[in-house]
Amino acid sequence: MIDVRVERAPACEAGGRTCMPLALQNLIITGRARLMSMPTDAGYPSLTDRLTPVEAGAYVVAATFLGGAAAFALGDGAVLFVGDEGELRVPAHDGGVVSTAVAPNLLVTGGDDGKVLKFAAGDTPEPVGEAKGWIDAVAIGPDGAVAWSAGKKVFARDGKGDVRTFESPSAVRGLAFAPKGYQLAVARYNGVSLWFPRTEGAPKELTWKGSHIDVVFAPDGKFVVTTMQENALHGWRLSDGAHMRMTGYPGKVRSVDWTADGKWLASAGADAAVVWPFQSKDGPMGKAPKELGIRPARVSRVAAHPKAPVVALGYEDGCILLARLSDGAEILGRNPGEGGPITALGWDRIGSRIAFGTEDGKAGIVALPEG
């Protein structure tokens, strides 16, 4: 059982649970009859017969698509490409891949070796930058911008190759570019720094006690949300600095993703995907979250469909479900027990395929039915 709530600091709770639907109506904007005629597995309409397994051979840090090929960034330092012409394993880092960022047809990796590499719709990496020590975090920004961090030091490189640096007051854990403009959110202990690399002024500070790990901007740029070392999310409304405490998770939240319309933030860390509403100027303050895919295993990864109101959920028991936001209807993408916890999920650009990877080096590609 989970008890998830949002607080407008210091008070104001909301919570609730929805039933897990077993019937499928029209999950992913295709013909209803076609989906209802799909095979079933464990009571779910199933895509398991459309799964192509891949032996990655190492912990899968990220899964995405570059051009027509699936790309898997691995804990042994390689990037594995899987396409129509077979598999290609590219040695990328001496040591492991420790941080990644993805965008359409773009993968950026940071390694134990202090190097930052960019893969753009191809299997040849482009060196982007480096630092002393391993690369804790990387981010992809507008117009070819890339950022990375090592320890307290943050680097931002714009599309023309100009690199600026910033010294954080404490070790940096997460980075995210704003959706518009050249602004970088830097997650650290006790808050987030909003840094404008092209200006000389001090960053704007968003403070909240505790260790902030990953950070994301809302697609409209009105909110910043962090995952925390404690079992919680924290958010700020940028117009006035109002705080939003999203608490009650039984585990740490290590994965969040915005839906295609930017109105919902899906999160892992519970026995369902907890999805917070951000449609109004108050964000989730005073509102209950939705819960998708309730199962007897925790959700470890979430990935929103790039076009439809659907979220892919990866679980600690290796299961993958696709769940529709409007009513929670589900399709099974991968059976539980076929590998370790899901550590990576990523859609292709049009949402016709999803790549995944696990803690124990299993991976694969699930193709959705056409039409």
Sine and cosine of phi, psi and omega as CSV:
sin_phi,cos_phi,sin_psi,cos_psi,sin_omega,cos_omega
0.00,0.00,0.58,-0.81,0.04,-1.00
-0.85,-0.52,0.46,-0.89,0.00,-1.00
-0.76,-0.65,1.00,0.05,-0.10,-0.99
-0.97,-0.26,0.71,-0.70,-0.06,-1.00
-0.53,-0.85,0.35,-0.94,0.08,-1.00
-0.89,-0.45,0.65,-0.76,0.00,-1.00
-0.84,-0.54,0.68,-0.73,0.23,-0.97
-1.00,-0.05,0.96,-0.27,-0.21,-0.98
-0.74,0.67,0.74,-0.67,0.06,1.00
-0.99,-0.11,0.00,1.00,-0.12,-0.99
-0.79,-0.61,-0.44,-0.90,0.12,-0.99
0.97,0.24,0.99,-0.10,-0.04,-1.00
-0.94,-0.34,0.44,-0.90,0.16,-0.99
-0.52,-0.85,0.58,-0.81,0.00,-1.00
-0.32,-0.95,0.05,-1.00,0.02,-1.00
0.39,-0.92,0.26,-0.97,-0.02,-1.00
-0.72,-0.69,0.64,-0.77,0.09,-1.00
-0.94,-0.34,0.40,-0.92,0.00,-1.00
-0.96,0.27,0.49,-0.87,0.06,-1.00
-1.00,0.07,0.93,-0.37,0.01,-1.00
-0.96,0.28,0.55,-0.83,0.03,-1.00
-0.96,-0.27,-0.31,0.95,-0.03,-1.00
-1.00,0.01,0.55,-0.84,0.07,-1.00
-0.95,-0.32,0.70,-0.71,0.03,-1.00
-0.94,-0.35,-0.90,0.45,-0.01,-1.00
-0.34,-0.94,0.98,0.21,-0.26,-0.97
-0.93,0.37,-0.76,0.64,-0.18,-0.98
-0.82,-0.58,0.93,0.35,0.19,-0.98
0.56,0.83,0.81,0.59,0.18,-0.98
-0.69,-0.72,-0.03,-1.00,-0.04,-1.00
-0.88,0.48,0.74,-0.67,-0.03,-1.00
-0.87,0.50,-0.70,0.71,-0.05,-1.00
-0.88,0.48,-0.62,0.78,-0.02,-1.00
-0.89,0.45,-0.71,0.71,-0.03,-1.00
-0.94,0.33,-0.61,0.79,0.00,-1.00
-0.93,0.37,-0.33,0.95,0.02,-1.00
-1.00,-0.02,0.04,1.00,0.01,-1.00
-0.91,0.42,0.43,-0.90,0.09,-1.00
-0.89,0.45,0.40,-0.91,0.03,-1.00
-0.92,-0.40,0.46,-0.89,0.00,-1.00
-0.54,-0.84,0.85,-0.52,-0.01,-1.00
0.83,0.55,0.56,0.83,0.04,-1.00
1.00,0.03,-0.13,0.99,0.01,-1.00
-0.97,-0.23,0.61,-0.79,0.33,-0.94
-0.82,0.57,0.63,-0.78,-0.26,-0.97
-0.78,-0.62,0.61,-0.80,0.15,-0.99
-0.94,-0.35,0.20,0.98,-0.11,-0.99
-0.90,0.44,-0.42,0.91,0.05,-1.00
-0.98,0.22,-0.09,1.00,0.03,-1.00
-0.94,-0.33,0.31,0.95,0.00,-1.00
-1.00,-0.10,0.80,-0.60,0.11,-0.99
-0.97,-0.24,0.93,-0.37,-0.03,-1.00
-0.96,0.27,0.50,-0.87,0.02,-1.00
-0.72,-0.70,0.72,-0.69,0.09,-1.00
-1.00,-0.06,0.99,-0.14,-0.01,-1.00
-0.97,0.24,-0.58,0.82,0.08,-1.00
0.99,0.12,0.02,1.00,0.02,-1.00
-0.36,-0.93,0.29,-0.96,0.05,-1.00
-0.76,0.65,0.77,-0.64,-0.02,-1.00
-1.00,-0.07,0.92,-0.40,-0.05,-1.00
-0.99,0.12,-0.61,0.79,-0.01,-1.00
-0.49,-0.87,0.49,-0.87,0.07,-1.00
-0.71,-0.71,0.77,-0.63,-0.03,-1.00
-0.43,-0.90,-0.15,-0.99,0.04,-1.00
-0.78,-0.63,0.72,-0.70,0.10,-1.00
-0.86,-0.51,0.94,-0.35,-0.15,-0.99
0.90,0.44,-0.75,-0.67,0.01,-1.00
-1.00,0.01,-0.07,1.00,-0.09,-1.00
-0.98,-0.20,0.58,-0.81,0.19,-0.98
-0.98,0.20,0.58,-0.82,0.00,-1.00
-0.79,-0.62,0.75,-0.66,-0.02,-1.00
-0.85,-0.53,0.89,-0.45,0.10,-1.00
-1.00,0.07,0.75,-0.66,-0.22,-0.98
-0.88,-0.47,0.44,-0.90,-0.01,-1.00
-0.93,0.38,-0.23,0.97,0.04,-1.00
-1.00,-0.01,0.08,1.00,0.05,-1.00
0.99,-0.14,-0.06,1.00,-0.02,-1.00
-0.99,-0.12,0.29,-0.96,0.21,-0.98
-0.86,-0.51,0.83,-0.55,-0.05,-1.00
-0.98,-0.20,0.81,-0.58,0.05,-1.00
-0.96,-0.29,0.71,-0.70,0.01,-1.00
-0.77,-0.63,0.90,-0.43,-0.02,-1.00
-0.64,-0.77,-0.21,-0.98,-0.04,-1.00
-0.89,0.46,-0.44,0.90,-0.05,-1.00
-1.00,-0.07,0.16,0.99,0.03,-1.00
0.92,-0.39,-0.40,-0.91,-0.06,-1.00
-0.92,-0.38,0.54,-0.84,0.08,-1.00
-0.65,-0.76,0.83,-0.56,0.01,-1.00
-0.97,-0.25,0.89,-0.46,-0.06,-1.00
-0.96,-0.27,0.89,-0.45,0.11,-0.99
-0.91,0.42,0.85,-0.53,-0.08,-1.00
-0.93,-0.38,-0.72,0.69,-0.09,-1.00
-0.78,-0.63,0.57,-0.82,0.19,-0.98
-0.98,0.17,0.96,-0.29,-0.20,-0.98
0.97,-0.23,-0.28,-0.96,-0.10,-0.99
-1.00,-0.01,0.33,-0.94,0.27,-0.96
-0.98,0.19,0.85,-0.53,-0.08,-1.00
-0.92,-0.39,-0.27,0.96,0.03,-1.00
-0.52,-0.86,0.53,-0.85,-0.02,-1.00
-0.57,-0.82,0.37,-0.93,0.19,-0.98
-0.60,-0.80,0.58,-0.81,-0.01,-1.00
-0.77,-0.63,0.48,-0.88,0.14,-0.99
-0.53,-0.85,0.19,-0.98,0.00,-1.00
-0.79,0.61,0.86,-0.52,0.00,-1.00
0.84,0.54,0.55,0.84,-0.01,-1.00
-0.51,-0.86,0.73,-0.69,0.07,-1.00
-0.72,-0.69,0.78,-0.62,0.09,-1.00
-0.89,-0.46,0.73,-0.68,-0.02,-1.00
-0.84,-0.54,0.59,-0.81,0.14,-0.99
-0.87,-0.50,0.65,-0.76,-0.14,-0.99
-0.86,-0.51,0.17,-0.99,0.16,-0.99
-0.84,0.54,-0.42,0.91,-0.07,-1.00
-0.99,0.11,0.07,1.00,0.02,-1.00
0.98,0.20,0.20,0.98,-0.02,-1.00
-0.97,-0.25,0.50,-0.87,0.08,-1.00
-0.87,-0.49,0.81,-0.59,-0.05,-1.00
-0.83,-0.55,0.50,-0.87,0.04,-1.00
-0.84,-0.54,0.77,-0.64,0.12,-0.99
-0.93,-0.37,0.83,-0.55,-0.03,-1.00
-0.81,-0.59,0.99,-0.16,0.06,-1.00
0.76,0.65,0.67,0.75,0.03,-1.00
-0.11,-0.99,0.12,-0.99,-0.09,-1.00
-0.98,-0.21,0.18,0.98,0.02,-1.00
-0.97,-0.24,0.89,-0.45,-0.05,-1.00
-0.97,0.24,0.57,-0.82,0.09,-1.00
-0.95,-0.31,0.85,-0.52,0.07,-1.00
-0.90,0.44,0.74,-0.68,-0.03,-1.00
-0.94,-0.34,-0.65,0.76,-0.03,-1.00
-0.08,-1.00,-0.04,-1.00,0.03,-1.00
-0.40,-0.92,0.20,-0.98,0.02,-1.00
-0.40,-0.92,0.27,-0.96,0.09,-1.00
-0.98,0.20,0.78,-0.62,-0.06,-1.00
1.00,-0.02,0.05,-1.00,-0.02,-1.00
-0.97,0.23,0.33,-0.94,-0.05,-1.00
-1.00,0.00,0.94,-0.34,-0.08,-1.00
-0.96,0.29,-0.59,0.81,-0.08,-1.00
-0.46,-0.89,0.49,-0.87,0.11,-0.99
-0.69,-0.72,0.37,-0.93,0.03,-1.00
-0.51,-0.86,0.48,-0.88,0.05,-1.00
-0.93,-0.36,0.74,-0.67,-0.04,-1.00
-0.87,-0.49,-0.15,-0.99,-0.02,-1.00
-0.95,0.31,0.47,-0.88,0.13,-0.99
0.83,0.56,0.62,0.78,0.08,-1.00
0.99,0.12,0.16,0.99,0.00,-1.00
-0.96,0.29,0.55,-0.83,0.06,-1.00
-0.66,-0.75,0.61,-0.79,0.08,-1.00
-0.78,-0.62,0.45,-0.89,0.07,-1.00
-0.47,-0.88,0.29,-0.96,-0.02,-1.00
-0.62,-0.78,0.46,-0.89,0.11,-0.99
-0.57,-0.82,0.89,-0.46,-0.08,-1.00
0.90,0.45,-0.80,-0.60,0.02,-1.00
-1.00,0.01,-0.14,0.99,-0.15,-0.99
-1.00,-0.08,0.73,-0.69,0.00,-1.00
-0.88,-0.47,0.67,-0.74,0.02,-1.00
-0.86,-0.52,0.69,-0.72,0.10,-1.00
-0.79,-0.61,0.82,-0.57,0.00,-1.00
-0.89,-0.46,0.85,-0.53,0.00,-1.00
-0.99,0.14,0.02,-1.00,-0.08,-1.00
-0.90,0.43,-0.30,0.95,0.03,-1.00
-1.00,-0.04,-0.03,1.00,0.03,-1.00
1.00,-0.08,0.02,1.00,0.03,-1.00
-0.97,0.26,0.80,-0.59,-0.06,-1.00
-0.94,-0.34,0.78,-0.62,0.10,-0.99
-0.88,-0.47,0.44,-0.90,-0.03,-1.00
-0.80,-0.60,0.38,-0.93,-0.02,-1.00
-0.55,-0.84,0.70,-0.72,0.03,-1.00
-0.98,-0.19,0.90,-0.43,0.00,-1.00
-0.98,0.18,0.48,-0.88,0.04,-1.00
-0.92,0.40,-0.31,0.95,0.05,-1.00
-0.50,-0.86,0.12,-0.99,-0.07,-1.00
-0.84,0.54,0.68,-0.73,-0.05,-1.00
-1.00,0.05,0.69,-0.72,0.00,-1.00
-0.91,-0.41,-0.48,0.88,-0.04,-1.00
-0.53,-0.85,0.46,-0.89,0.00,-1.00
-0.70,-0.71,0.55,-0.84,0.11,-0.99
-0.40,-0.92,0.72,-0.69,0.11,-0.99
-0.99,0.13,0.55,-0.83,0.14,-0.99
-0.92,0.39,0.47,-0.88,-0.02,-1.00
-0.92,0.40,-0.42,0.91,0.04,-1.00
-0.74,-0.67,0.57,-0.82,-0.01,-1.00
0.98,0.18,0.09,-1.00,-0.04,-1.00
-0.96,-0.28,0.98,0.20,-0.05,-1.00
-0.74,-0.67,0.65,-0.76,-0.08,-1.00
-0.82,-0.57,0.77,-0.64,0.13,-0.99
-1.00,-0.02,0.75,-0.66,-0.06,-1.00
-0.87,-0.50,0.95,-0.33,-0.01,-1.00
-1.00,0.07,0.67,-0.74,-0.09,-1.00
-0.40,-0.92,-0.14,-0.99,0.06,-1.00
-0.94,0.35,0.74,-0.67,0.05,-1.00
0.95,0.32,0.33,0.94,0.14,-0.99
0.55,-0.84,-0.36,-0.93,-0.05,-1.00
-0.72,-0.70,0.69,-0.72,0.13,-0.99
-0.98,-0.20,0.76,-0.65,0.09,-1.00
-0.98,-0.18,0.96,-0.29,-0.15,-0.99
-0.94,-0.33,0.74,-0.68,0.13,-0.99
-0.97,-0.23,0.98,-0.18,-0.13,-0.99
-0.87,0.50,-0.42,0.91,-0.06,-1.00
-1.00,0.03,-0.03,1.00,0.00,-1.00
-0.92,-0.39,0.36,-0.93,-0.03,-1.00
-1.00,-0.06,-0.16,0.99,-0.05,-1.00
-0.95,0.33,0.27,-0.96,0.02,-1.00
-0.94,0.35,0.55,-0.84,0.05,-1.00
-0.89,0.46,0.41,-0.91,0.15,-0.99
-0.99,0.16,0.73,-0.69,-0.08,-1.00
-0.97,-0.25,0.76,-0.65,0.15,-0.99
-0.95,-0.33,0.90,-0.44,-0.15,-0.99
-0.94,-0.34,0.63,-0.78,0.18,-0.98
-0.27,-0.96,0.79,-0.61,-0.10,-0.99
-0.88,0.47,0.70,-0.72,0.03,-1.00
0.80,-0.60,0.07,-1.00,-0.04,-1.00
-1.00,-0.10,0.89,-0.46,0.00,-1.00
-0.99,-0.15,0.78,-0.62,-0.18,-0.98
-0.98,-0.19,-0.98,0.20,0.04,-1.00
-0.99,-0.12,0.37,-0.93,-0.03,-1.00
-0.61,-0.79,0.60,-0.80,0.06,-1.00
-0.65,-0.76,0.55,-0.84,0.23,-0.97
-1.00,-0.01,0.57,-0.82,0.23,-0.97
-0.90,0.43,0.54,-0.84,-0.02,-1.00
-0.84,0.54,-0.45,0.89,0.05,-1.00
-1.00,0.03,-0.02,1.00,0.05,-1.00
0.97,0.23,0.15,0.99,-0.10,-0.99
-1.00,-0.01,-0.29,0.96,-0.05,-1.00
-0.72,-0.69,0.47,-0.88,0.21,-0.98
-0.84,-0.54,0.71,-0.70,-0.02,-1.00
-0.77,-0.64,0.67,-0.74,0.07,-1.00
-0.86,-0.50,0.48,-0.88,0.29,-0.96
-1.00,0.01,0.51,-0.86,-0.10,-1.00
-0.86,-0.51,0.31,-0.95,0.06,-1.00
-0.89,0.46,-0.59,0.81,0.16,-0.99
-0.97,0.26,0.16,-0.99,-0.10,-1.00
-0.99,0.15,0.96,0.29,-0.11,-0.99
-0.31,-0.95,0.31,-0.95,0.27,-0.96
-0.94,-0.34,0.45,-0.89,0.14,-0.99
-0.75,-0.66,0.63,-0.77,-0.02,-1.00
-0.74,-0.67,0.42,-0.91,0.10,-0.99
-0.79,-0.61,0.68,-0.73,0.22,-0.98
-1.00,0.05,0.87,-0.50,-0.18,-0.98
-0.95,0.32,-0.40,0.92,-0.03,-1.00
-0.91,0.42,-0.54,0.84,-0.04,-1.00
-0.65,-0.76,0.04,1.00,0.02,-1.00
0.98,0.22,0.20,0.98,0.00,-1.00
-0.86,0.52,0.64,-0.77,-0.05,-1.00
-1.00,-0.06,0.54,-0.84,0.11,-0.99
-0.74,-0.67,0.89,-0.46,0.03,-1.00
-0.97,-0.23,0.89,-0.45,0.03,-1.00
-0.94,-0.35,0.98,-0.18,-0.21,-0.98
-0.84,-0.55,-0.02,-1.00,0.08,-1.00
0.99,-0.11,0.08,1.00,0.04,-1.00
-0.94,0.34,0.64,-0.77,0.07,-1.00
-0.97,0.24,-0.28,0.96,0.01,-1.00
-0.69,-0.73,0.10,-0.99,0.02,-1.00
-0.95,0.33,0.60,-0.80,0.00,-1.00
-1.00,-0.01,0.94,-0.35,-0.06,-1.00
-0.91,-0.40,0.13,0.99,0.00,-1.00
-0.43,-0.90,0.77,-0.63,0.11,-0.99
-0.67,-0.75,0.42,-0.91,0.06,-1.00
-0.36,-0.93,0.60,-0.80,0.04,-1.00
-1.00,0.05,0.63,-0.78,0.11,-0.99
-0.93,0.38,0.27,-0.96,-0.11,-0.99
-0.87,0.50,-0.54,0.84,0.00,-1.00
-1.00,0.07,-0.04,1.00,0.03,-1.00
0.96,0.28,0.19,0.98,-0.09,-1.00
-1.00,-0.10,-0.17,0.99,-0.05,-1.00
-0.66,-0.75,0.57,-0.82,0.09,-1.00
-0.90,-0.44,0.93,-0.37,0.02,-1.00
-1.00,0.05,0.58,-0.81,-0.05,-1.00
-0.63,-0.78,0.51,-0.86,0.09,-1.00
-1.00,-0.06,-0.15,-0.99,0.09,-1.00
0.97,-0.22,0.05,1.00,0.00,-1.00
-0.64,-0.77,-0.02,-1.00,0.02,-1.00
-0.99,0.11,0.35,0.94,0.14,-0.99
-0.37,-0.93,0.30,-0.95,0.20,-0.98
-0.98,0.21,0.83,-0.56,0.02,-1.00
-1.00,-0.10,0.85,-0.53,-0.17,-0.99
-0.87,-0.50,0.90,-0.43,-0.12,-0.99
-0.99,-0.10,0.65,-0.76,-0.02,-1.00
-0.99,0.12,0.73,-0.68,0.04,-1.00
-0.77,-0.64,0.53,0.85,-0.05,-1.00
-0.97,0.25,-0.51,0.86,-0.12,-0.99
-0.97,-0.23,0.11,-0.99,0.00,-1.00
-0.92,0.40,-0.31,0.95,0.01,-1.00
-1.00,-0.05,0.00,1.00,-0.03,-1.00
0.86,0.51,-0.67,-0.74,-0.05,-1.00
-1.00,0.08,0.07,1.00,-0.06,-1.00
-0.87,0.49,0.84,-0.54,0.02,-1.00
0.98,0.22,0.18,0.98,-0.05,-1.00
-0.85,-0.52,0.52,-0.85,0.04,-1.00
-1.00,0.10,0.58,-0.82,0.09,-1.00
-0.98,0.17,0.34,-0.94,0.23,-0.97
-0.99,0.11,0.39,-0.92,0.10,-0.99
-0.79,-0.61,0.80,-0.60,-0.05,-1.00
-0.88,-0.47,0.65,-0.76,0.17,-0.99
0.93,0.37,0.73,0.68,0.00,-1.00
-0.92,0.39,0.83,-0.55,-0.03,-1.00
-0.57,-0.82,0.23,-0.97,0.04,-1.00
-0.99,0.15,0.63,0.78,0.08,-1.00
-0.47,-0.88,0.50,-0.86,-0.03,-1.00
-0.98,0.19,0.55,-0.84,0.13,-0.99
-0.97,0.24,0.79,-0.61,-0.01,-1.00
-0.96,-0.27,-0.43,0.90,0.01,-1.00
-0.60,-0.80,0.55,-0.84,0.12,-0.99
-0.76,-0.65,0.54,-0.84,0.05,-1.00
-0.52,-0.86,0.91,-0.41,-0.01,-1.00
-0.97,0.23,0.63,-0.78,0.07,-1.00
-0.88,0.47,0.64,-0.77,-0.09,-1.00
-0.95,0.32,-0.19,0.98,-0.03,-1.00
-0.74,-0.68,-0.64,0.77,-0.12,-0.99
-0.99,-0.12,0.35,-0.94,0.05,-1.00
-0.98,0.19,0.91,0.42,-0.08,-1.00
-0.69,-0.72,0.59,-0.81,0.04,-1.00
-0.82,-0.58,0.73,-0.68,0.15,-0.99
-1.00,0.05,0.72,-0.70,-0.04,-1.00
-0.87,-0.49,0.80,-0.60,0.12,-0.99
-0.95,-0.32,0.67,-0.74,-0.12,-0.99
-0.92,-0.40,0.28,-0.96,0.01,-1.00
-0.93,0.38,-0.33,0.94,0.04,-1.00
-1.00,-0.06,0.20,0.98,0.06,-1.00
1.00,0.01,-0.08,1.00,0.00,-1.00
-0.96,0.29,0.50,-0.87,0.16,-0.99
-0.76,-0.64,0.78,-0.63,0.12,-0.99
-0.85,-0.52,0.51,-0.86,0.24,-0.97
-0.95,-0.31,0.80,-0.60,-0.09,-1.00
-0.81,-0.58,0.70,-0.71,0.02,-1.00
-1.00,0.06,0.69,-0.72,-0.11,-0.99
-0.93,0.37,-0.60,0.80,-0.14,-0.99
-0.91,0.42,-0.62,0.78,-0.07,-1.00
-0.66,-0.75,0.06,1.00,0.04,-1.00
0.98,0.19,0.12,0.99,0.02,-1.00
-0.85,0.53,0.57,-0.82,-0.21,-0.98
-0.78,-0.63,0.50,-0.87,0.21,-0.98
-0.80,-0.60,0.67,-0.74,0.05,-1.00
-0.99,0.13,0.82,-0.57,0.04,-1.00
-0.99,-0.17,-0.51,0.86,-0.01,-1.00
-0.44,-0.90,0.68,-0.73,-0.01,-1.00
-0.94,0.33,0.53,-0.85,0.13,-0.99
-0.92,0.39,0.40,-0.92,0.09,-1.00
0.99,0.14,0.11,0.99,-0.02,-1.00
-0.99,-0.13,0.19,0.98,0.00,-1.00
0.23,-0.97,-0.02,-1.00,-0.02,-1.00
-0.96,0.27,-0.16,-0.99,0.00,-1.00
-0.84,0.55,0.61,-0.79,0.09,-1.00
-0.94,0.34,0.82,-0.57,-0.02,-1.00
-0.92,-0.39,-0.19,0.98,-0.04,-1.00
-0.47,-0.88,0.67,-0.75,0.09,-1.00
-0.61,-0.79,0.67,-0.74,0.05,-1.00
-0.36,-0.93,0.76,-0.65,0.04,-1.00
-0.99,0.11,0.41,-0.91,0.22,-0.97
-0.98,0.21,0.06,-1.00,-0.19,-0.98
-0.90,0.43,-0.55,0.84,-0.04,-1.00
-0.98,-0.18,-0.03,1.00,0.05,-1.00
0.98,0.18,0.45,0.90,0.01,-1.00
-0.99,-0.10,-0.27,0.96,0.00,-1.00
-0.62,-0.78,0.47,-0.88,0.11,-0.99
-0.75,-0.66,0.74,-0.67,0.05,-1.00
-0.98,-0.19,0.53,-0.85,-0.01,-1.00
-0.60,-0.80,0.32,-0.95,0.10,-1.00
-0.53,-0.85,0.30,-0.95,-0.08,-1.00
-0.80,-0.59,0.16,-0.99,0.00,-1.00
-0.90,0.44,-0.53,0.85,-0.08,-1.00
-0.98,-0.17,0.36,0.93,0.14,-0.99
1.00,0.08,0.18,0.98,0.14,-0.99
-1.00,0.07,0.49,-0.87,0.02,-1.00
-0.45,-0.89,0.04,-1.00,0.03,-1.00
0.09,-1.00,0.06,-1.00,0.01,-1.00
-0.73,-0.68,0.79,-0.62,0.06,-1.00
-0.95,-0.32,0.83,-0.55,0.00,-1.00
-0.98,-0.19,0.76,-0.65,0.06,-1.00
-0.99,0.17,0.47,-0.88,0.02,-1.00
-0.91,0.41,0.57,-0.82,0.03,-1.00
-1.00,0.10,0.31,-0.95,0.07,-1.00
1.00,-0.03,0.00,0.00,0.00,0.00
